[in-house]
Amino acid sequence: MKVLVIGSGGREHTIAWKLAQSNRVSEVICVPGNGGTAHEAKCRNIDPKDTPSLQNLSLNDAAVSIALEEKVNFAVIGPEDPLADGIADSLWNSGIPTVGPKSQGAALEASKDLSKIFMKKYGVACAASETFTDKNEALSYVREKGAPIVVKADGLAAGKGVVVAKTLEEAEKAVEDLMTGAAVGDAGKKLVIEEYLQGVEISVLAAVSVTEESAAQEKACIKAFLPARDHKRLLDGAKGPNTGGMGAVCPLSDVSPETMAEFEARILQPTLKGLIAEKMDYRGFIFFGLMLTKDGPKALEYNVRLGDPETQAVLPMMDFDFSELCEAITNGSLSSFSLKWKQGFQVAPVAVSGGYPLKYEKGKPITFASDVIDASGAKVFIAGAINDRRSKTPCLVTSGGRVLACSAHGDTFDEAWKSAYEALGGIKFSGMFFRKDIGLPGAAESN
């Protein structure tokens, strides 16, 4: 079979790699893909910008055109923006089974306000919050509540729309910056202001298969994956500015079966109940950002796709055919699908461009010491790197802030950690930077 993967980051490279491992999959078409998928076994990139017949089409129309031309069996959508724009609706309407919610379900990430309304309506354990469209009312609210407090842009903001304000001055500045458009444009015209939860953060990804028909047949289902942790701060010790993610680990020794059972009862199942009640066509993945508080786990946010860089740590732990899981999601058989996991741990530190998450340069050549990387056993997942078209020999150059992740497995956490960092030692590019404490004590985000 052929599979279509939409996206160009490290998450999409990981998805394509995992699909290509299946004996059932003959080819993975990556749109547009990146420098990693360009060299991945069984994978082929198609960039609509470089294809004359597709250049003037929207991504939705280009994806449909490619899917039909290539006769793919199903599509997997990586990023949130295409989902919010209804790419799953377009593909399903053209007869292409798609892993990714239709636009109604995608709004759970596209609007922080809508997701909070949903959580409160269906009893999902979460932080208390209020929503504002008037700047003066928002400022009055944060002055009344005081700090610490959390200020969130309502719309999609590429990970830049959340400010955890430790002081009143920081909270006021966040309101000003977000609502005036200085920080995230129109995404901040509406704000969700939340109580500050104390605890430690984790991520739980899950597979979802809900339609009106599946709900009627009692086949609607959410199945959680192993818990993971993303390290968002730039510097060791969870310091410095927030980023899109400096690395991830899976599973987590500090998350007990009892905590996961509480998560399922207080967050996972109420979410499923809400998806059914709202008659959403949600066939895809969902990401639960959680805070483990003294009162148990509470939901911070929904993402309507796999997390990045959590995907680079979670998917390698899967001991089942990922293509079969994707088909179970789309055809309504997820409830009978068995999730099996490898023993041990996965550690995936991320290397970024110098200056990230602020201004950084692109086009830096990347060198790979294949003997070092091969000896480590790690897999390199490319995020922000492309083929250098100026070079006569194959060469990757940096094209983004987060450039790559080295994901390694070990029977123990220490083995996985050592292997991942050995692999990073075999990779060089000008300005390369990475945290040296991913997964270690004191590295986790906590309030």
Secondary structure as GFF3:
##gff-version 3
##sequence-region A 1 447
A	DSSP	beta_strand	2	7	.	.	.	ID=ss1
A	DSSP	alpha_helix	10	20	.	.	.	ID=ss2
A	DSSP	beta_strand	27	32	.	.	.	ID=ss3
A	DSSP	three_ten_helix	37	39	.	.	.	ID=ss4
A	DSSP	beta_strand	43	45	.	.	.	ID=ss5
A	DSSP	three_ten_helix	48	50	.	.	.	ID=ss6
A	DSSP	alpha_helix	59	70	.	.	.	ID=ss7
A	DSSP	beta_strand	74	77	.	.	.	ID=ss8
A	DSSP	alpha_helix	80	84	.	.	.	ID=ss9
A	DSSP	alpha_helix	87	93	.	.	.	ID=ss10
A	DSSP	beta_strand	98	99	.	.	.	ID=ss11
A	DSSP	alpha_helix	103	110	.	.	.	ID=ss12
A	DSSP	alpha_helix	112	121	.	.	.	ID=ss13
A	DSSP	beta_strand	129	132	.	.	.	ID=ss14
A	DSSP	alpha_helix	135	145	.	.	.	ID=ss15
A	DSSP	beta_strand	149	153	.	.	.	ID=ss16
A	DSSP	beta_strand	162	165	.	.	.	ID=ss17
A	DSSP	alpha_helix	168	179	.	.	.	ID=ss18
A	DSSP	three_ten_helix	185	188	.	.	.	ID=ss19
A	DSSP	beta_strand	191	195	.	.	.	ID=ss20
A	DSSP	beta_strand	200	210	.	.	.	ID=ss21
A	DSSP	alpha_helix	212	216	.	.	.	ID=ss22
A	DSSP	beta_strand	221	230	.	.	.	ID=ss23
A	DSSP	beta_strand	233	235	.	.	.	ID=ss24
A	DSSP	beta_strand	239	242	.	.	.	ID=ss25
A	DSSP	beta_strand	247	250	.	.	.	ID=ss26
A	DSSP	alpha_helix	257	263	.	.	.	ID=ss27
A	DSSP	pi_helix	264	268	.	.	.	ID=ss28
A	DSSP	alpha_helix	269	277	.	.	.	ID=ss29
A	DSSP	beta_strand	282	293	.	.	.	ID=ss30
A	DSSP	beta_strand	296	303	.	.	.	ID=ss31
A	DSSP	alpha_helix	310	314	.	.	.	ID=ss32
A	DSSP	three_ten_helix	315	317	.	.	.	ID=ss33
A	DSSP	alpha_helix	322	331	.	.	.	ID=ss34
A	DSSP	three_ten_helix	334	336	.	.	.	ID=ss35
A	DSSP	beta_strand	345	352	.	.	.	ID=ss36
A	DSSP	beta_strand	367	368	.	.	.	ID=ss37
A	DSSP	alpha_helix	370	376	.	.	.	ID=ss38
A	DSSP	beta_strand	379	382	.	.	.	ID=ss39
A	DSSP	beta_strand	385	387	.	.	.	ID=ss40
A	DSSP	beta_strand	396	398	.	.	.	ID=ss41
A	DSSP	beta_strand	402	410	.	.	.	ID=ss42
A	DSSP	alpha_helix	413	424	.	.	.	ID=ss43
A	DSSP	beta_strand	427	428	.	.	.	ID=ss44
###
